């Protein structure tokens, strides 16, 4: 957020300051097709164009994150020794999932 401070003189030499606040924004050119699609998505979800775009960007960020995670696991699996260590560590942690309970009370529908 940016602002502009202006000063106006009032009677008896008392000054009044007025802060005019500007919201920062950036203009991005998009194709007509992209604009129509964004409008359709926003209308379908009952969102403003800005909120719809924000959600789409967040979804893309999540998609890219999980693609990277999957790629790293694929690489790990290619290294047979490293993958065996990963599986061994998982097995160590699996033993504490139930903390000694004979039956998992959460595995059955209540």
Secondary structure, DSSP 8 states (H G I E B T S, - for coil): -EEEEEEEEEGGGEEEEEEEEE---------HHHHHHHHHHHHHHT--HHHHHHHHHHHHHHHHHHHHHHHHHHHHHHSHHHHHHHHHHHHHHHTTSSTT-SS-TTSS--
